């Protein structure tokens, strides 16, 4: 396996932060790369640890990583199709014609982050032993950040490729053997859970009073969110719920503290009497779009848990958004959305969004008979909560003038909907014709409450009470409740790199791809019978290993769905 060696050099990315009392996000991530330093003279003080820890975040912000978060996590789903000037590699993925030579089968960018994290984990304890300024508590917090970032990277890899080489030692010299067989999905998943469980209480609770200080670095709440997600994929429903509750309860506390300080300036409201979410419409206003603007426009919002932060006038930009979705100079990106996602929505003819839902107005743009993605592209949006003409409200979108959109990994509504999914599965099956038990009813009500809170934030300022979601319409079977949760996840997290992973998780649970196929197939205009057959096996839900990886690492065995007569000769 190819690994980037750091035996001779380390890239130093920052000055010592804790020693200087600097802890804000902008200070932590805005330092430009310094000169190269010989490894033998490195790892002598806290600043060296901080430099390489910084590089873990910087590498994760690389466009190659974020590109793959989108392509692996969403491109194959029912949310995405061709945009404008779509690149060849993206076109082939959208056609379900994925070969081992496709650019997006290259996983090196994630393994580079993993190697940087492994380096911190290997050398930081030694620095703690010789630098009295690098305290035990700071060492523990550093290891917690590095282990969580490493686990996050492996989590992306196993959701995309299923079985992957699992490496926990850094690349220190040329004698190390990285020709390793892939570890099975379940074993990697268990290892990630064990890893993050071991450091969860060492992670920093807060770096400061502002959201921006606590959302661009790993905190304890980011650890808990990742654990909830890992347990959701494992099928340990109660553990998922427990970690979701830790995050939700923390957000409730933050809301209560903010309300006690100054209730008049808060744009956060309680939904379902419990869940604090940013309101789409600020009190006293006739315009919606506030939640979008705070979460995706400004970034580092109250609801954010962990996001990759891009600072204006710095050399690192989020080119993924400008290339894939659009920009001020090119409002249409390489990736678009199927027309069925928002067609006739305001006429009440759309199965995804009701006419009152703010999200189809905020996240998509109709232009020239195509639907383009505007989520993250717009710095702000605004539209009337009611239309006097009965037609679709005019959306005023302020397109970003520069490519500095943050990229959100976890936010509160994602965690709430994880909780809803776990509650539905914990309730178990309902026998046909049988009544729900009291316990099942409670699990379903818990799930419905989470979904309803998220849905109401997007709808309630523009919806009559009689049109709100009704529990009795959905609490009829596990499948109906699952569909409710999955539909809301699709609406809420659309274009955030989540949908294909959600469908894969559903298929793993079902033991077949039937529901995934029914969701995805409508976006194809031709060859639908062939695509239905192609998508019928579980193996094909995952990506092939890159041809160059197979050549470099003979221990890797190609995903059976992509084995051809040429596979062996290409090694």
Phi, psi and omega in degrees: 000136180284130175226142180284117184285142173236021182299320185267328185219156172229138176272118180271122188251352184201162171276165179300127185264311183295322180298330179269359181075018181262126182223000184286159182298316183296321178292320186291323190249358186263358180289132180284153179303139177264192182284169180280143185234134180292136188300324182298333180262009185256177176060050177243346182209168184305323182300327180293319178296314181298322181300313183285327174298319175303319183293334175297313177295316182298319180293323178293333178280354177303141183300331179297321178292311183292323174307315183286331173301322179283309186293313180290321189271347188212331192301324183278357185278181178283002181270343192227147175210191181297145173250234180245124180065037183299128180295157185301314182299319177294319179302317182294323176295316180296336176271002187057035176247070187262122180246163181291352177266355182297137182308322188277004170275354180281121184253009188302323183300324178285323177291334174293319175297315180301318180295321176297318178296317177300323180295314177299314183296329182281316188265334186302318179301325178293323177293321177302328182285338184244344180248107182295341179284342180265090190285169179298319181292323177292323176299313181299317179296321178296314179298324179296317178298313184294318181292323180291317177297319178297316180297321179299317179296314178296327179295318174299317184295315183287330176290332180272316188250350182075281182258130183219154172300133183247109187239129182239006177249145180285161174277100185261327181205176187279000181272349184285143181259114178252018174272085185243145175290157177287137175274138181302148181313308186298323179291318177297315180302314179297321179295320179296317179298314179300318181299308184288325175301326185289339184238002189304323183270001174267343181293148181293136176285317185207140176261353181172186185273341184266148180302322183298332180283340189244006182244348182258001173230160180291123172246177177300326182287331173292319175301314181296321179295317178297318178298319178301317180294316179299316179292328177298317178289330178286334183089020175265086192294318184293320178296321176301312180300316183299317180286325174300318182296324178299318180290314181298316180296326176295319178294324176298317179297318179298321178296315182297320179295317180293321180295320180295328181283312184200087183291338187286336183261358182289136172254011179261135177237159173270129177248141188055028176069008188218320192265119181275114180230150179292130182286141175292329182238119179292143182308130178089357182259154174258010184242140176258172179116357184296317181298316177302312185300317181289318186282311188254336180277294180287316180085171180052045185280175176305324185278348185289144175245314175208127177216154177277126191257130178240124187259135179304143175067021172254164186286335182268125179238164176266081182287345178301312181297313183292327180278313185279319188256318180146172182206180180293329179274334179220092188291351179243123182267184182290337181248133176241187180239147176299144184297334183291345182295324183229007182297135177056025183296316183285345175272359179079020184251014184253134184276349181266315186234136168283161183297339182274354187281121181292336192290326179290334177282328183277326193261346185225154180225124176277129179202124177055046178062021173233157177250117180257155184272127179247354176298135184074331182291318181278136174285328178204158174221156179204137176202155182292144179287338174226150179249126182286342183264349182083000178261173181302131180300148176282123181264123174266109180249127178264098183292140179302141176271350180213161188269063182238032176290132172294161176238119187273129175266309178225138172219170192300316184293329173300313180296319179300320181282334168299315180300317180299316180298315180295323178297318179298316182290327179293331179292333179078184182285151173249121181299142182302128180084352182271154177276152176294140171287166178299322180293317178297319179301318181294318177299317179294321178294320178299316179296313182298323180299318178296312180298314183298321179297315180295315181295318182295323178302322182278343189236330200292338178286347185233017187231134173290149181305322182293342182264000180291160176302141181241128184305315185295340179284342186242334185278056181248336179197165178296319181299317180297318179291321176301315180298320178301312182294314182295322178296320180289323174300320179297313181295314187286321188253016182306131177072016180256014177079032185241330197295313180297319177300320178299317181291324176295317178298319177298318180293321177299320181289320180288331186081009176203170185255016188302311183290324176301314182298318181296329176286316191277325190302324183300341181281348181269135181264345182210165179057031184294324179295317179293321180291323176301316179294316182299321183277005187280343181261149180294326182302323187286349178291342182253165185274156172283154172288142180298143183302319181293325176297318180297324178290318183286329186233093181293349178284343179282134175246126186301144172309126184306332182293343185241010178284129178232177178297337183268355187302310183292317183290343178277353180291000000 
